[in-house]
Amino acid sequence: MQRFPIGAVTDVFSPDIAAAAPVMRELGLRGAELRTIAGRNVLEASDEEVDSALAVLARNHLEVVSIASPLLKCKLDEEQPAHLVERAFEVAERAGAKIVRVFSYKRVAEPEKVFERIVDLLQDLADKAGRRGLIVGLENDRSCNISTAQEVACVLAAIDHSNLQVVWDPANAYISGEKPFPTGYRLLDVTRIAHVHAKDCTLEGHKAVWEPLGDGDIDWQGQIDALAEDDYRGFIHLETYGPDGRVSAANLKRMVESLAL
């Protein structure tokens, strides 16, 4: 029995969910995360396309855990269309997913100067999510204003809201100049980590070179061990780039199964 359920963003394996889902089932994955449907962003998909994708996932016994939306991955001076926020929540409800992934706007030269604005906007999203029984999962992203665990910790300290939680991505923190484990991880309130994205890389200068999970610079076994010790209960999902997702899935499964009870 695995200590953590594992899964993947479906397009790690194929942009076609009908092709990706059987592979995910074969590899022993249990969770699915929707980022694209029918070659388009999940928020642009029609209800019929969403329902078709959900039927494929259900037939392959895959639970939709999160909607990997692009909300707030735009410039701060560009108003996020209200209909996109509502659509993200609608798709999550339709899929039975509890988490809607969001970002923190494209990074500016001095992020600390826009911190309060970002906090206000995330607070508003958390309020809206709370009214629908959903969780806004803030992902740390190298291209956005909140890119490291240290910056995430500041947001969590500023927003005491149970519907604002974290999608923790150690590789993104690493690319942003932070040692994600143990240094960055220990800055986080683990009780507010709703979801974990798993990918691995080395660096050439400041450029990421993507590797199969476990073959790069991230101490993934140490991170997984620490999550177990801290009683993390969520999913760990592959969000790999470049290398064959099958290899990363096998490595993730092996590391998680080393914690079997």
C-alpha positions as CSV (number, residue, x, y, z in Angstrom):
1,M,0.0,0.0,0.0
2,Q,1.4,3.4,-1.0
3,R,1.7,6.1,1.7
4,F,0.7,8.8,-0.9
5,P,-1.6,8.6,-3.8
6,I,0.3,9.6,-7.0
7,G,-0.9,10.9,-10.3
8,A,0.0,13.3,-13.1
9,V,-1.0,16.2,-15.2
10,T,-2.5,14.3,-18.0
11,D,-0.6,16.0,-20.8
12,V,2.7,14.7,-19.4
13,F,1.8,11.6,-21.3
14,S,-0.2,12.9,-24.2
15,P,-2.2,16.0,-25.2
16,D,-5.0,13.5,-26.0
17,I,-6.6,12.4,-22.7
18,A,-7.9,9.3,-24.5
19,A,-4.3,8.3,-25.1
20,A,-2.9,9.5,-21.8
21,A,-5.4,7.8,-19.4
22,P,-4.7,4.2,-20.2
23,V,-1.0,4.8,-19.8
24,M,-1.5,6.4,-16.5
25,R,-3.7,3.5,-15.3
26,E,-1.0,1.0,-16.5
27,L,1.7,2.9,-14.6
28,G,-0.3,2.6,-11.3
29,L,-1.3,6.3,-11.1
30,R,-4.5,7.2,-9.3
31,G,-4.9,11.0,-9.8
32,A,-5.4,13.2,-12.8
33,E,-4.8,16.9,-13.2
34,L,-6.5,18.7,-16.1
35,R,-4.5,21.4,-17.9
36,T,-5.4,20.8,-21.5
37,I,-8.4,19.2,-23.2
38,A,-8.7,18.6,-26.9
39,G,-5.5,20.6,-27.4
40,R,-6.8,23.7,-25.7
41,N,-6.5,25.1,-22.2
42,V,-9.0,23.4,-19.9
43,L,-10.8,26.7,-19.3
44,E,-11.4,27.1,-23.0
45,A,-13.0,23.6,-23.3
46,S,-16.7,23.3,-23.8
47,D,-18.9,21.4,-21.3
48,E,-19.2,18.6,-23.8
49,E,-15.4,18.3,-24.1
50,V,-15.0,18.4,-20.4
51,D,-17.6,15.7,-19.9
52,S,-16.0,13.5,-22.6
53,A,-12.6,13.8,-20.9
54,L,-14.1,13.0,-17.5
55,A,-15.7,9.9,-18.9
56,V,-12.4,8.7,-20.2
57,L,-10.7,9.3,-16.8
58,A,-13.5,7.5,-15.0
59,R,-13.2,4.5,-17.2
60,N,-9.6,4.3,-16.3
61,H,-10.2,4.7,-12.6
62,L,-8.5,8.1,-12.3
63,E,-9.7,10.7,-9.8
64,V,-9.6,14.3,-10.9
65,V,-7.7,16.0,-8.1
66,S,-7.0,19.5,-9.5
67,I,-7.7,21.9,-12.3
68,A,-4.3,23.2,-13.5
69,S,-5.7,26.6,-14.5
70,P,-3.6,29.5,-15.7
71,L,-5.4,32.0,-13.4
72,L,-3.2,35.0,-12.4
73,K,-0.4,34.0,-14.8
74,C,-0.6,37.3,-16.6
75,K,0.7,40.8,-16.0
76,L,-0.5,42.5,-12.9
77,D,-1.8,45.5,-14.8
78,E,-3.9,43.1,-16.9
79,E,-7.3,42.5,-15.3
80,Q,-8.1,38.8,-15.0
81,P,-11.4,38.3,-16.8
82,A,-14.0,37.5,-14.2
83,H,-15.5,34.8,-16.5
84,L,-12.2,32.8,-16.4
85,V,-12.4,32.7,-12.6
86,E,-16.0,31.5,-12.7
87,R,-15.1,29.0,-15.5
88,A,-12.3,27.5,-13.4
89,F,-14.6,27.0,-10.5
90,E,-17.3,25.5,-12.8
91,V,-14.9,23.0,-14.3
92,A,-13.6,22.0,-10.9
93,E,-17.2,21.4,-9.7
94,R,-18.0,19.5,-12.8
95,A,-15.0,17.3,-12.4
96,G,-15.3,16.8,-8.7
97,A,-11.9,18.4,-8.1
98,K,-11.3,20.3,-4.9
99,I,-8.2,22.3,-6.0
100,V,-7.9,25.1,-8.6
101,R,-4.3,25.9,-9.2
102,V,-3.5,29.7,-9.5
103,F,-0.4,31.8,-9.8
104,S,0.8,35.3,-8.6
105,Y,1.1,37.3,-11.8
106,K,4.1,37.7,-14.0
107,R,7.2,38.6,-12.0
108,V,8.1,42.3,-11.8
109,A,11.5,43.8,-11.1
110,E,10.7,44.4,-7.4
111,P,8.1,41.9,-6.3
112,E,8.0,43.2,-2.7
113,K,6.5,46.4,-4.0
114,V,3.4,44.6,-5.4
115,F,3.1,42.1,-2.5
116,E,0.1,43.7,-0.9
117,R,-1.8,43.9,-4.2
118,I,-1.2,40.2,-4.8
119,V,-2.3,39.3,-1.3
120,D,-5.5,41.3,-1.8
121,L,-6.2,39.5,-5.1
122,L,-5.5,36.0,-3.7
123,Q,-7.6,36.8,-0.6
124,D,-10.5,37.6,-3.0
125,L,-10.0,34.4,-4.9
126,A,-9.9,32.4,-1.6
127,D,-13.2,34.0,-0.5
128,K,-14.9,33.1,-3.8
129,A,-13.5,29.6,-3.7
130,G,-14.7,29.2,-0.1
131,R,-18.3,30.0,-1.1
132,R,-18.1,27.0,-3.4
133,G,-16.3,24.6,-1.1
134,L,-13.1,24.8,-3.2
135,I,-9.4,25.4,-2.5
136,V,-7.3,27.9,-4.4
137,G,-3.9,26.3,-4.7
138,L,-1.1,28.9,-5.1
139,E,1.8,27.4,-7.1
140,N,5.3,28.8,-6.7
141,D,6.4,29.5,-10.2
142,R,9.8,30.9,-11.4
143,S,8.1,33.4,-13.8
144,C,5.7,34.8,-11.2
145,N,6.0,37.0,-8.1
146,I,5.8,34.1,-5.7
147,S,8.4,31.7,-6.9
148,T,10.2,30.3,-3.8
149,A,9.1,28.7,-0.5
150,Q,10.2,31.9,1.3
151,E,7.9,34.0,-0.8
152,V,5.0,31.5,-0.3
153,A,5.5,31.5,3.4
154,C,5.1,35.3,3.4
155,V,1.7,34.9,1.6
156,L,0.5,32.3,4.0
157,A,1.4,34.5,6.9
158,A,-0.6,37.4,5.3
159,I,-3.6,35.3,4.4
160,D,-5.0,33.2,7.2
161,H,-7.7,31.5,5.1
162,S,-8.3,27.8,4.9
163,N,-9.3,28.0,1.2
164,L,-5.9,29.5,0.2
165,Q,-3.4,26.6,0.2
166,V,-0.2,25.7,-1.7
167,V,0.8,23.7,-4.7
168,W,4.4,23.1,-3.7
169,D,6.8,22.7,-6.6
170,P,10.4,22.1,-5.4
171,A,11.9,22.3,-8.9
172,N,10.4,25.7,-9.5
173,A,11.9,26.9,-6.3
174,Y,15.3,25.5,-7.3
175,I,15.2,27.2,-10.6
176,S,14.4,30.4,-8.7
177,G,17.6,30.2,-6.7
178,E,16.4,28.4,-3.6
179,K,17.4,25.1,-2.1
180,P,14.0,23.6,-2.1
181,F,14.7,20.7,0.3
182,P,15.3,20.9,3.2
183,T,15.8,24.7,3.3
184,G,12.7,25.9,1.4
185,Y,10.3,23.2,2.5
186,R,11.0,23.9,6.2
187,L,9.8,27.4,5.8
188,L,6.3,26.2,4.8
189,D,3.3,25.4,6.9
190,V,2.9,21.8,5.9
191,T,-0.7,21.8,6.9
192,R,-1.4,24.2,4.1
193,I,0.2,22.2,1.3
194,A,-2.8,20.9,-0.7
195,H,-0.9,19.4,-3.5
196,V,2.7,18.6,-4.7
197,H,4.1,18.9,-8.3
198,A,7.0,16.6,-9.0
199,K,9.6,17.2,-11.7
200,D,13.4,17.3,-11.6
201,C,16.3,19.1,-13.3
202,T,19.9,20.3,-13.2
203,L,21.0,23.8,-14.1
204,E,23.3,25.0,-16.8
205,G,23.9,28.6,-15.7
206,H,20.4,29.7,-14.9
207,K,18.7,27.4,-17.4
208,A,16.9,24.3,-16.4
209,V,17.9,21.0,-18.0
210,W,15.0,18.6,-17.4
211,E,15.8,15.1,-16.1
212,P,13.7,12.1,-15.1
213,L,12.4,12.4,-11.6
214,G,15.1,11.4,-9.2
215,D,18.0,12.0,-11.6
216,G,18.3,15.7,-11.2
217,D,19.4,18.0,-8.4
218,I,16.3,17.8,-6.3
219,D,16.4,15.5,-3.2
220,W,13.1,13.9,-4.1
221,Q,13.5,10.9,-1.7
222,G,14.3,13.3,1.1
223,Q,11.3,15.5,0.2
224,I,8.9,12.5,0.1
225,D,10.3,11.1,3.4
226,A,9.7,14.5,5.0
227,L,6.2,14.8,3.7
228,A,5.4,11.4,5.2
229,E,7.0,12.4,8.6
230,D,4.8,15.6,8.5
231,D,1.7,13.6,7.8
232,Y,1.0,15.1,4.4
233,R,-2.2,13.6,3.0
234,G,-2.5,14.9,-0.5
235,F,-1.4,13.7,-3.9
236,I,2.0,13.9,-5.5
237,H,1.6,14.6,-9.3
238,L,4.1,14.4,-12.1
239,E,4.4,17.6,-14.0
240,T,7.5,16.7,-16.0
241,Y,9.0,18.3,-19.1
242,G,11.1,16.7,-21.7
243,P,12.1,13.2,-20.4
244,D,9.8,10.2,-20.9
245,G,7.0,10.4,-18.3
246,R,7.1,6.6,-17.9
247,V,10.5,6.7,-16.3
248,S,9.6,9.5,-13.9
249,A,6.4,7.6,-13.0
250,A,8.3,4.5,-12.2
251,N,10.8,6.4,-10.1
252,L,8.1,8.3,-8.2
253,K,6.2,5.0,-7.5
254,R,9.4,3.4,-6.3
255,M,10.2,6.3,-3.9
256,V,6.7,6.4,-2.6
257,E,6.5,2.6,-2.1
258,S,9.6,2.8,0.0
259,L,7.3,4.4,2.6
260,A,4.7,1.6,2.4
261,L,3.2,0.8,5.8
